[in-house]
Amino acid sequence: IDKPSDAYRVLVIGDSIADQERWVRSLEANLGEKMPGQTVQVMNGGVPGYDTCSELRVFEETGVKIEPDLVLLQFCLLIL
């Protein structure tokens, strides 16, 4: 995916919580308001059931290629 010269690109990697588009789109809108003059692109790499090892593979195989300026790793702490 070509990156425009004025783009600030964020990659969100995580599990089913990241896969829910609502907060990811909200992040894009909020960053867009805070960064006038730049095109903010938030790309969602969330996949239900993924763990940190799977998320690392996503980053290594795909994430690097999209040239993110920021990578957010979302994880869910499970307390039993």
Buried (B, 14 or more C-beta within 10 A) or exposed (E): EEBEEEBBBBBBBBBEBBBBEEBBEEBBEEBBEEEEEBEBBBBBBBBEEBEEEEBBEBBEEBBEEBEBEEBBBBBEEEEE
